[in-house]
Amino acid sequence: MEAKMHVWYLEEPEYARHERRRGRRFAYTSLVPERTALIVVDMVPFFVAGSPYCMGILPNIDRLATVVRDAGGTVAWVMPGVVARSDVGDEFFGPERSALYRNSGGTGPLEARIWPDLTVHDGDLLVEKGAASAFFPGRCDLPQRLAERNIDTVVITGTLTNVCCESSARDASTLGLRVIMVADANAARRDQDHNATLHTVYRTFGDVRTTDDVVALVKGAAG
């Protein structure tokens, strides 16, 4: 399968709106590496296999993880946990599809569930979530574990851009964290879905930056 990258964009009027409001294009022009966490959402075989866009973002996720880790930041691998069957889930998805989603994270050691081209290191966080969002209260312990590390900035990557990644970005912002969504390190099914989320996040919940941008922020702070 050939890897693909989304053709992403933000419309110039959106950039202009924020430039008028705050005097600059991006909200977060610096970060403290030790208080920064790279969040990698749902990069497990169920979602990655068969997705050319997931294949396309693998090098950028790996690069970001190395840079953040080397600068003293945190890398957090988030995957779906097994959740209880519900009447609502069966009604919405249908019983067969609902069962697939409930078990999409796989079983066995958490580290072994991550897509094999991505490498978990000692000191990384591994967490399961019981909802679309990794930051929804009571459905994932990621917020508490990041708080223990004094994290104030989260860099969102993974899949699907417009489902679990967007849900996580929204809730992280609600919890008071600085959110950066990486435009070329998130993957959806279609460019339209991907770009709709980038627009929503940039408009209301956080910054939208490229991998190169985030690497420069981390290295600039660390250097």
C-alpha contacts under 8 A as a table, 3 or more apart, distances in Angstrom:
res1	aa1	res2	aa2	distance
1	M	50	G	7.43
1	M	52	P	6.64
2	E	52	P	6.10
2	E	55	M	7.92
3	A	52	P	4.52
3	A	53	Y	6.17
3	A	54	C	7.62
3	A	55	M	5.03
3	A	56	G	4.57
4	K	52	P	5.16
4	K	53	Y	4.91
4	K	54	C	7.92
4	K	55	M	6.98
4	K	56	G	4.85
5	M	52	P	7.87
5	M	53	Y	5.54
5	M	56	G	5.33
5	M	57	I	7.00
5	M	184	D	7.16
6	H	53	Y	6.82
6	H	184	D	7.19
6	H	187	A	7.44
6	H	190	R	7.68
6	H	191	D	5.58
6	H	194	H	7.53
7	V	191	D	6.23
8	W	183	A	7.04
8	W	184	D	7.88
8	W	191	D	6.76
8	W	194	H	7.34
8	W	195	N	5.84
9	Y	195	N	6.49
10	L	14	E	6.92
10	L	15	Y	7.49
10	L	195	N	7.34
10	L	198	L	7.15
10	L	199	H	6.21
11	E	14	E	5.58
11	E	15	Y	6.92
12	E	15	Y	5.14
12	E	16	A	6.12
13	P	16	A	4.86
13	P	17	R	6.01
14	E	17	R	5.11
14	E	18	H	6.62
14	E	199	H	7.96
14	E	203	R	7.08
15	Y	18	H	5.50
15	Y	19	E	6.21
15	Y	25	R	5.84
16	A	19	E	4.94
16	A	20	R	6.17
16	A	25	R	7.38
17	R	20	R	5.30
17	R	21	R	6.33
18	H	21	R	4.91
18	H	22	R	5.90
18	H	23	G	7.19
18	H	24	R	6.80
18	H	25	R	5.96
18	H	26	F	7.75
19	E	22	R	5.58
19	E	23	G	4.62
19	E	24	R	4.49
19	E	25	R	4.95
20	R	23	G	5.53
20	R	24	R	7.55
22	R	25	R	7.89
22	R	27	A	7.80
24	R	27	A	7.12
26	F	29	T	6.43
26	F	207	D	6.17
27	A	206	G	7.54
27	A	207	D	6.37
28	Y	31	L	7.25
28	Y	178	R	7.75
28	Y	207	D	7.07
29	T	217	L	7.45
30	S	217	L	5.96
30	S	221	A	7.10
31	L	35	R	7.73
31	L	36	T	7.20
31	L	153	T	7.38
31	L	217	L	6.64
31	L	218	V	6.89
31	L	221	A	6.63
32	V	35	R	5.35
32	V	36	T	6.32
32	V	218	V	7.52
32	V	221	A	6.36
32	V	222	A	7.88
33	P	36	T	5.02
33	P	68	V	6.74
33	P	71	A	5.82
33	P	72	G	5.98
33	P	73	G	5.04
33	P	218	V	5.89
33	P	221	A	6.80
33	P	222	A	6.70
34	E	71	A	7.06
34	E	72	G	4.94
34	E	73	G	4.39
34	E	74	T	7.35
34	E	151	I	7.47
35	R	73	G	6.27
35	R	74	T	7.87
35	R	149	R	7.24
35	R	150	N	5.87
35	R	151	I	4.15
35	R	152	D	5.55
35	R	153	T	6.36
36	T	68	V	7.62
36	T	73	G	5.27
36	T	74	T	6.33
36	T	151	I	5.53
36	T	152	D	6.31
36	T	153	T	4.74
36	T	154	V	5.84
36	T	155	V	7.50
37	A	68	V	7.49
37	A	73	G	5.84
37	A	74	T	4.47
37	A	75	V	5.55
37	A	76	A	6.80
37	A	146	L	7.73
37	A	151	I	6.62
37	A	153	T	6.32
37	A	154	V	4.91
37	A	155	V	6.16
38	L	64	L	7.48
38	L	65	A	6.70
38	L	68	V	7.01
38	L	73	G	7.85
38	L	74	T	6.22
38	L	75	V	4.78
38	L	76	A	6.04
38	L	154	V	5.92
38	L	155	V	4.74
38	L	156	I	6.36
38	L	157	T	7.43
39	I	75	V	6.27
39	I	76	A	4.97
39	I	77	W	6.26
39	I	78	V	7.10
39	I	154	V	6.56
39	I	155	V	5.78
39	I	156	I	5.03
39	I	157	T	5.97
39	I	158	G	7.88
40	V	43	M	6.93
40	V	61	I	7.65
40	V	75	V	7.65
40	V	76	A	6.14
40	V	77	W	4.97
40	V	78	V	5.88
40	V	156	I	6.54
40	V	157	T	4.99
40	V	158	G	5.10
41	V	77	W	6.47
41	V	78	V	4.91
41	V	79	M	6.25
41	V	134	A	7.98
41	V	156	I	7.61
41	V	157	T	6.17
41	V	158	G	4.49
41	V	159	T	5.93
41	V	164	C	7.16
41	V	165	C	6.43
42	D	47	F	7.06
42	D	77	W	7.86
42	D	78	V	5.89
42	D	79	M	4.64
42	D	80	P	6.51
42	D	105	G	7.63
42	D	158	G	6.18
42	D	159	T	5.82
42	D	160	L	7.73
42	D	164	C	7.86
43	M	47	F	6.58
43	M	48	V	6.02
43	M	54	C	7.87
43	M	78	V	7.96
43	M	79	M	7.14
43	M	114	I	6.05
43	M	115	W	5.89
43	M	158	G	5.98
43	M	159	T	6.51
44	V	47	F	5.79
44	V	48	V	5.89
44	V	79	M	7.00
44	V	105	G	6.49
44	V	113	R	6.04
44	V	114	I	4.84
44	V	115	W	4.90
45	P	48	V	4.98
45	P	49	A	5.25
45	P	113	R	7.51
45	P	114	I	7.22
45	P	115	W	5.64
46	F	49	A	6.20
46	F	104	S	5.67
46	F	105	G	7.05
46	F	106	G	7.96
47	F	50	G	7.67
47	F	51	S	7.11
47	F	54	C	7.98
47	F	104	S	7.91
47	F	159	T	7.40
48	V	51	S	5.41
48	V	54	C	5.42
48	V	55	M	6.91
48	V	115	W	7.22
51	S	54	C	5.30
51	S	55	M	6.45
51	S	189	R	7.65
52	P	55	M	5.01
52	P	56	G	6.14
53	Y	56	G	4.88
53	Y	57	I	6.50
53	Y	187	A	5.37
53	Y	188	A	6.90
53	Y	189	R	7.44
54	C	57	I	5.41
54	C	58	L	6.58
54	C	158	G	7.69
54	C	159	T	7.14
54	C	186	N	7.60
54	C	187	A	5.46
54	C	188	A	7.87
55	M	58	L	5.53
56	G	59	P	7.19
57	I	60	N	5.34
57	I	61	I	6.26
57	I	184	D	6.56
57	I	185	A	4.93
57	I	186	N	6.67
57	I	187	A	7.08
58	L	61	I	5.24
58	L	62	D	6.17
58	L	117	D	7.55
58	L	118	L	7.32
58	L	185	A	7.57
59	P	62	D	5.10
59	P	63	R	6.06
60	N	63	R	5.00
60	N	64	L	6.07
60	N	184	D	7.35
60	N	185	A	5.80
60	N	211	T	6.41
61	I	64	L	5.15
61	I	65	A	6.06
61	I	157	T	7.06
61	I	158	G	7.87
61	I	185	A	6.01
62	D	65	A	5.13
62	D	66	T	6.26
62	D	118	L	6.49
62	D	119	T	7.81
63	R	66	T	5.26
63	R	67	V	6.27
64	L	67	V	5.17
64	L	68	V	5.98
64	L	211	T	6.96
64	L	214	V	7.74
64	L	215	V	6.65
65	A	68	V	5.30
65	A	69	R	5.87
65	A	75	V	6.15
66	T	69	R	5.22
66	T	70	D	5.94
67	V	70	D	5.22
67	V	71	A	6.19
67	V	215	V	6.64
67	V	218	V	7.24
67	V	219	K	7.58
68	V	71	A	5.23
68	V	72	G	6.52
68	V	73	G	5.03
68	V	74	T	6.67
68	V	75	V	7.14
68	V	215	V	7.97
68	V	218	V	6.77
69	R	72	G	5.32
69	R	73	G	5.08
69	R	74	T	5.97
69	R	75	V	6.55
70	D	73	G	7.29
71	A	218	V	7.06
71	A	219	K	7.39
71	A	222	A	5.97
74	T	123	G	7.76
74	T	124	D	6.32
74	T	125	L	7.50
75	V	124	D	5.11
75	V	125	L	6.26
76	A	124	D	5.82
76	A	125	L	4.47
76	A	126	L	5.92
76	A	127	V	7.44
77	W	114	I	7.94
77	W	124	D	7.49
77	W	125	L	6.03
77	W	126	L	4.92
77	W	127	V	6.33
78	V	126	L	6.15
78	V	127	V	5.06
78	V	128	E	5.74
78	V	129	K	6.99
78	V	134	A	7.10
79	M	105	G	5.81
79	M	114	I	7.86
79	M	127	V	6.46
79	M	128	E	4.98
79	M	129	K	6.29
80	P	102	R	7.94
80	P	103	N	7.75
80	P	104	S	6.44
80	P	105	G	4.54
80	P	128	E	5.42
80	P	129	K	5.18
80	P	130	G	6.41
80	P	131	A	7.69
81	G	102	R	7.50
81	G	103	N	7.26
81	G	104	S	7.84
81	G	105	G	5.80
81	G	128	E	4.84
81	G	129	K	5.23
81	G	130	G	5.44
82	V	102	R	5.38
82	V	103	N	5.29
82	V	104	S	7.66
82	V	105	G	7.00
82	V	106	G	7.99
82	V	130	G	7.08
83	V	102	R	5.48
83	V	103	N	7.55
83	V	130	G	6.00
84	A	102	R	7.37
85	R	89	G	7.12
85	R	90	D	7.62
85	R	98	S	7.98
85	R	99	A	7.49
85	R	102	R	7.43
86	S	89	G	5.21
86	S	90	D	6.28
87	D	90	D	5.15
87	D	91	E	6.02
88	V	91	E	5.03
88	V	92	F	6.01
89	G	92	F	5.18
89	G	93	F	5.91
89	G	94	G	7.26
89	G	95	P	7.57
89	G	98	S	5.90
90	D	93	F	5.57
90	D	94	G	4.68
90	D	95	P	4.44
90	D	96	E	7.85
90	D	98	S	5.62
91	E	94	G	5.46
91	E	95	P	7.19
93	F	96	E	7.84
93	F	97	R	5.72
93	F	98	S	5.32
94	G	97	R	5.65
94	G	98	S	5.87
95	P	98	S	5.08
95	P	99	A	6.15
96	E	99	A	5.28
96	E	100	L	6.55
97	R	100	L	5.04
97	R	101	Y	6.35
98	S	101	Y	5.22
98	S	102	R	6.16
99	A	102	R	5.08
99	A	103	N	6.41
100	L	103	N	5.39
100	L	104	S	5.85
101	Y	104	S	4.88
102	R	105	G	7.87
103	N	106	G	5.84
105	G	113	R	6.98
106	G	113	R	6.29
107	T	110	L	7.69
107	T	113	R	7.14
108	G	112	A	7.04
108	G	113	R	7.21
109	P	112	A	5.47
109	P	113	R	6.81
110	L	113	R	5.35
110	L	114	I	7.29
110	L	126	L	6.60
110	L	127	V	7.69
111	E	114	I	5.89
111	E	120	V	6.60
111	E	126	L	7.12
112	A	115	W	7.96
112	A	116	P	7.71
114	I	118	L	6.87
115	W	118	L	5.80
116	P	119	T	7.08
120	V	124	D	6.58
121	H	124	D	5.63
127	V	140	C	7.32
127	V	141	D	7.19
127	V	142	L	6.60
128	E	140	C	6.36
128	E	141	D	7.99
129	K	132	A	7.44
129	K	133	S	7.30
129	K	134	A	5.70
129	K	139	R	5.74
129	K	140	C	4.60
129	K	141	D	7.80
130	G	139	R	4.93
130	G	140	C	6.36
131	A	134	A	7.04
131	A	136	F	7.16
131	A	139	R	6.01
131	A	140	C	7.80
132	A	163	V	6.80
132	A	164	C	4.64
132	A	167	S	6.28
132	A	168	S	7.34
133	S	136	F	5.43
133	S	164	C	5.43
133	S	165	C	7.19
133	S	166	E	7.90
133	S	167	S	4.82
133	S	168	S	4.26
133	S	169	A	7.96
133	S	171	D	7.03
134	A	139	R	7.45
134	A	140	C	5.78
134	A	142	L	6.59
134	A	143	P	8.00
134	A	164	C	7.67
134	A	167	S	7.82
134	A	168	S	5.27
135	F	139	R	7.62
135	F	140	C	6.47
135	F	141	D	7.93
135	F	142	L	6.60
135	F	143	P	5.96
135	F	168	S	5.63
135	F	171	D	5.50
135	F	172	A	5.75
136	F	139	R	5.70
136	F	140	C	6.67
136	F	168	S	7.58
136	F	171	D	6.25
137	P	140	C	6.88
138	G	141	D	7.23
140	C	143	P	7.47
141	D	144	Q	5.54
141	D	145	R	6.32
142	L	145	R	5.09
142	L	146	L	6.05
143	P	146	L	5.22
143	P	147	A	6.10
144	Q	147	A	5.00
144	Q	148	E	6.30
145	R	148	E	5.15
145	R	149	R	6.77
146	L	149	R	5.14
146	L	150	N	6.36
146	L	151	I	5.38
147	A	150	N	4.84
147	A	151	I	5.71
148	E	151	I	7.70
151	I	154	V	7.62
152	D	177	L	5.29
152	D	178	R	6.10
153	T	177	L	5.67
153	T	178	R	4.51
153	T	179	V	5.99
153	T	180	I	7.60
154	V	172	A	7.83
154	V	177	L	6.85
154	V	178	R	6.18
154	V	179	V	5.18
154	V	180	I	6.24
155	V	179	V	6.14
155	V	180	I	4.75
155	V	181	M	5.78
155	V	182	V	6.92
156	I	165	C	6.74
156	I	168	S	7.93
156	I	169	A	6.84
156	I	179	V	7.31
156	I	180	I	6.14
156	I	181	M	4.75
156	I	182	V	6.20
156	I	186	N	7.82
157	T	161	T	7.98
157	T	165	C	6.92
157	T	181	M	6.65
157	T	182	V	6.04
157	T	185	A	5.27
157	T	186	N	4.95
158	G	161	T	6.90
158	G	165	C	6.62
158	G	185	A	6.41
158	G	186	N	4.72
158	G	187	A	6.26
159	T	162	N	7.96
159	T	163	V	7.68
159	T	164	C	6.77
159	T	165	C	6.13
159	T	186	N	5.72
159	T	187	A	4.98
159	T	188	A	6.23
160	L	163	V	5.29
160	L	164	C	5.78
160	L	165	C	5.94
160	L	186	N	7.04
160	L	187	A	5.52
160	L	188	A	4.78
160	L	189	R	7.53
161	T	164	C	6.70
161	T	165	C	4.91
161	T	166	E	5.87
161	T	186	N	5.42
161	T	187	A	5.27
161	T	188	A	5.00
161	T	193	D	7.62
161	T	194	H	5.75
161	T	197	T	6.80
162	N	165	C	6.27
162	N	166	E	5.19
162	N	167	S	7.66
162	N	188	A	6.52
162	N	193	D	6.14
162	N	194	H	6.13
162	N	196	A	7.69
162	N	197	T	5.46
163	V	166	E	5.51
163	V	167	S	5.97
164	C	167	S	5.01
164	C	168	S	5.98
165	C	168	S	5.13
165	C	169	A	6.16
165	C	186	N	7.74
166	E	169	A	5.01
166	E	170	R	6.15
166	E	197	T	6.53
166	E	201	V	7.44
167	S	170	R	5.25
167	S	171	D	6.30
168	S	171	D	5.28
168	S	172	A	5.93
169	A	172	A	5.16
169	A	173	S	6.18
169	A	179	V	6.43
169	A	181	M	7.43
169	A	201	V	7.43
169	A	205	F	6.96
169	A	206	G	7.67
170	R	173	S	5.28
170	R	174	T	6.31
170	R	201	V	7.51
170	R	205	F	5.96
171	D	174	T	4.88
171	D	175	L	6.22
172	A	175	L	5.11
172	A	176	G	6.61
172	A	177	L	5.56
172	A	178	R	7.73
172	A	179	V	6.92
173	S	176	G	5.15
173	S	177	L	5.15
173	S	178	R	6.42
173	S	179	V	6.18
173	S	205	F	5.76
173	S	206	G	7.14
174	T	177	L	7.40
178	R	206	G	6.72
179	V	205	F	6.93
179	V	206	G	4.67
179	V	207	D	6.30
180	I	206	G	5.57
180	I	207	D	4.71
180	I	208	V	5.71
180	I	209	R	6.72
181	M	186	N	7.97
181	M	198	L	7.67
181	M	201	V	7.59
181	M	206	G	7.10
181	M	207	D	6.18
181	M	208	V	4.85
181	M	209	R	6.32
182	V	185	A	5.28
182	V	186	N	6.41
182	V	208	V	5.80
182	V	209	R	5.08
182	V	210	T	5.26
182	V	211	T	6.19
182	V	214	V	7.91
183	A	186	N	6.09
183	A	198	L	7.09
183	A	208	V	6.13
183	A	209	R	5.87
183	A	210	T	5.38
183	A	211	T	7.55
184	D	187	A	7.89
184	D	210	T	5.81
184	D	211	T	6.40
185	A	210	T	7.77
185	A	211	T	6.91
186	N	194	H	7.94
187	A	194	H	6.93
188	A	191	D	7.15
188	A	193	D	6.39
188	A	194	H	5.47
189	R	193	D	6.99
189	R	194	H	7.69
190	R	193	D	5.42
190	R	194	H	6.39
191	D	194	H	5.03
191	D	195	N	5.99
192	Q	195	N	5.32
192	Q	196	A	6.11
193	D	196	A	5.25
193	D	197	T	6.52
194	H	197	T	5.46
194	H	198	L	6.44
195	N	198	L	4.94
195	N	199	H	6.15
196	A	199	H	5.21
196	A	200	T	6.33
197	T	200	T	5.01
197	T	201	V	6.04
198	L	201	V	5.26
198	L	202	Y	6.00
198	L	208	V	6.56
199	H	202	Y	5.32
199	H	203	R	5.94
200	T	203	R	5.14
200	T	204	T	6.22
200	T	205	F	7.38
201	V	204	T	5.46
201	V	205	F	4.72
201	V	206	G	5.52
201	V	207	D	6.97
201	V	208	V	7.21
202	Y	205	F	6.13
202	Y	206	G	5.33
202	Y	207	D	5.18
202	Y	208	V	5.71
203	R	206	G	7.51
209	R	213	D	5.93
209	R	214	V	6.74
210	T	213	D	5.05
210	T	214	V	6.40
211	T	214	V	5.24
211	T	215	V	6.12
212	D	215	V	5.13
212	D	216	A	6.13
213	D	216	A	5.16
213	D	217	L	6.27
214	V	217	L	5.00
214	V	218	V	6.18
215	V	218	V	5.19
215	V	219	K	5.99
216	A	219	K	5.17
216	A	220	G	5.67
217	L	220	G	5.16
217	L	221	A	6.17
218	V	221	A	5.29
218	V	222	A	6.04
219	K	222	A	4.94
219	K	223	G	5.64
220	G	223	G	5.21
